[in-house]
Amino acid sequence: MQTSLKHFIQRSGLPPFGHLDAIPESLQLDAFRYLNEMDSPASSWRKRFDYKQFQFVSIVTPKYIIGVAIADIRYLASGFCYVFDAETHELVEQQWLKPLNIGYQTEPSSWESRAHLANEAIRFTIEQGIWQVQLSTNLVHADLQLQPLVESEPLMLCTPTAYAGWTYTQKHNALGIQGTLKVKGEMVELEQAVAGYDFSAGYMRRETSWRWASINFLEGDRRIGLNLAAGVNETGHCENVVWIDGERHLMPPVQFEFSRIHQEQSWRITSQDQRIELVFRPKNQRSEKKNFWLLKSNFRQFLGYFSGYLIDDNGRKHELDEVIGLTEDHYAKW
């Protein structure tokens, strides 16, 4: 059963760093002691606008991958919903961009919170750590609950960021799905569907970049979730994890090899201790480039197939053969 952490910000004015044993009830932004580079309290303006928050859900069915996100960088919010057809490799999407606090809401909690965007075309509701997803877009209509296996735990990690900030990330993959899902007007069966979520928030670097890989896989009784990243959350700990039939295994740091120019080429993801050896073949991508002078974003999320192996904490080797999943390359200046 998922449990909560009542006091995220400690008496020192800082959050606990490392892997957490429970989900913070709130990130307690008001209690955070944010200092500037000269050891003085940061201005209220800076404390508000330096905070960023992202929520993403990936839904995987035998025919479709659906990706849906809300990103709040204070100056504005953005969101998207895409549908990738695993048979034709076609991707169609809808996206939104909202300035300031117009037309969206987020709350700094992955335990109890509400987030919505674009007249509630996207709604994420979290109740005692359980995610509910409501979608009413041109592509997808859904009312879903993401259900972890009984003893499965999410990744919960907080790390120092830059000189005075921190980043909290919470992720959980290979979750069951209950509810209703309609894609392009047709009902989608959920018996063989799995999902994963990503809640990441904090006081991040002014310039941030990361590489990321994610798998939500279900075949018969075999269930595998994977989250790998490089570029963020690496100050003494990394956010790399694999779930095998719900059991969480922390994984070592990884190296991503890929081409920003020749984006059709395969990726290679490896760890120095040889516990991870993966090749990813992209088939399509959702991408966007925004250059607003002070704000910039170069975002690419690829959909394709993983092959290779993983070795879990117990020394068991898990072979992957053309398993569908995601990778991402993102640069942001905010």
Long-range contacts (C-beta under 8 A, 24 or more apart in sequence): 1-150, 2-128, 2-129, 2-130, 2-148, 2-153, 2-154, 4-111, 4-128, 4-129, 8-168, 9-33, 14-166, 15-158, 15-166, 15-168, 16-158, 17-158, 17-159, 17-160, 17-166, 17-235, 17-236, 17-237, 18-157, 18-158, 18-159, 18-236, 18-237, 19-155, 19-156, 19-157, 19-237, 19-250, 20-156, 20-157, 20-158, 21-156, 22-156, 23-110, 23-111, 23-129, 23-154, 23-156, 23-170, 24-109, 24-110, 24-111, 24-156, 24-168, 25-109, 25-111, 25-112, 26-108, 26-109, 26-111, 27-108, 27-109, 27-168, 27-201, 27-202, 28-108, 29-108, 32-203, 34-164, 34-165, 34-203, 35-164, 36-164, 37-163, 37-164, 42-164, 48-74, 49-74, 49-75, 50-74, 50-165, 50-203, 50-204, 51-108, 51-201, 51-202, 51-203, 52-201, 52-202, 52-203, 52-204, 52-334, 53-106, 53-108, 53-199, 53-200, 53-201, 54-198, 54-199, 54-200, 54-201, 55-106, 55-115, 55-124, 55-197, 55-198, 55-199, 56-197, 56-198, 57-124, 57-131, 57-133, 57-146, 57-195, 57-196, 57-197, 57-198, 58-195, 58-196, 58-197, 58-214, 58-216, 58-326, 59-133, 59-142, 59-144, 59-177, 59-181, 59-193, 59-194, 59-195, 60-193, 60-194, 60-195, 60-216, 60-217, 60-218, 60-324, 61-181, 61-188, 61-189, 61-190, 61-192, 61-193, 62-86, 62-192, 62-193, 63-87, 63-188, 64-183, 64-188, 65-303, 65-324, 65-326, 66-140, 66-142, 66-181, 66-183, 67-286, 67-301, 67-326, 68-122, 68-133, 68-135, 68-140, 69-122, 70-104, 70-106, 70-115, 70-116, 70-117, 70-122, 70-124, 72-104, 72-106, 73-295, 73-334, 75-99, 75-100, 75-295, 75-334, 76-100, 77-103, 77-104, 77-106, 77-117, 79-104, 79-117, 79-118, 79-121, 79-122, 80-286, 81-121, 81-122, 81-135, 81-137, 81-139, 81-140, 82-139, 82-286, 83-139, 83-140, 83-183, 83-184, 84-284, 84-303, 86-324, 89-283, 89-284, 89-303, 90-284, 91-284, 91-285, 91-286, 91-303, 92-139, 93-139, 93-286, 94-121, 94-137, 94-138, 94-139, 95-288, 96-121, 108-201, 110-168, 110-170, 110-199, 129-154, 131-197, 139-183, 139-184, 140-181, 140-182, 140-183, 141-181, 141-182, 142-179, 142-180, 142-181, 142-182, 143-179, 143-180, 144-177, 144-178, 144-179, 144-180, 144-181, 144-190, 144-195, 145-177, 145-178, 145-179, 146-172, 146-175, 146-176, 146-177, 146-195, 146-197, 147-175, 147-176, 147-177, 147-178, 148-172, 148-175, 148-176, 148-246, 149-175, 149-176, 149-223, 149-245, 149-246, 150-246, 151-246, 151-247, 152-243, 152-246, 152-247, 152-248, 153-248, 154-248, 155-227, 155-239, 155-241, 155-248, 157-233, 157-237, 157-239, 158-202, 159-233, 159-234, 159-235, 159-236, 159-237, 160-235, 160-236, 161-202, 161-203, 161-204, 161-205, 161-232, 161-235, 162-203, 162-204, 162-205, 162-206, 164-203, 165-202, 165-203, 165-204, 165-205, 166-202, 166-203, 167-200, 167-201, 167-202, 167-203, 167-204, 167-232, 167-233, 168-200, 168-201, 168-202, 169-198, 169-199, 169-200, 169-201, 169-232, 169-233, 169-239, 170-197, 170-198, 170-199, 170-200, 171-196, 171-197, 171-198, 171-199, 171-227, 171-239, 171-241, 172-196, 172-197, 172-225, 172-243, 173-214, 173-215, 173-216, 173-225, 173-226, 173-227, 173-243, 174-215, 174-216, 174-217, 174-218, 174-223, 174-224, 174-225, 174-243, 174-246, 175-216, 175-225, 192-218, 193-218, 194-218, 194-223, 194-225, 196-225, 196-227, 198-227, 204-232, 204-334, 206-333, 206-334, 207-331, 207-332, 207-333, 208-232, 208-330, 208-331, 208-332, 208-333, 208-334, 209-330, 209-331, 209-332, 210-328, 210-329, 210-330, 211-256, 211-258, 211-327, 211-328, 211-329, 212-326, 212-327, 212-328, 212-330, 213-256, 213-267, 213-269, 213-278, 213-280, 213-306, 213-325, 213-326, 213-327, 213-328, 214-325, 214-326, 214-327, 214-328, 215-306, 215-320, 215-323, 215-324, 215-325, 215-326, 216-325, 217-320, 217-323, 217-324, 217-325, 221-245, 224-318, 224-320, 224-323, 226-310, 226-325, 228-254, 228-269, 228-276, 229-254, 230-254, 230-255, 230-256, 242-310, 242-312, 242-318, 244-312, 244-316, 244-318, 249-312, 249-313, 249-314, 250-313, 251-275, 251-276, 251-310, 252-276, 256-327, 258-327, 258-329, 260-329, 263-300, 263-302, 267-302, 267-327, 269-308, 274-311, 275-310, 275-311, 276-308, 276-309, 276-310, 276-311, 277-308, 277-309, 278-306, 278-307, 278-308, 278-309, 278-310, 278-320, 279-306, 279-307, 279-308, 280-304, 280-305, 280-306, 280-325, 280-327, 281-305, 281-307, 282-327, 294-333, 295-333, 295-334, 296-331, 296-332, 296-333, 297-330, 297-331, 297-332, 297-333, 297-334, 298-329, 298-330, 298-331, 298-332, 299-328, 299-329, 299-330, 299-331, 299-332, 300-328, 300-329, 300-330, 301-326, 301-327, 301-328, 302-326, 302-327, 302-328, 302-329
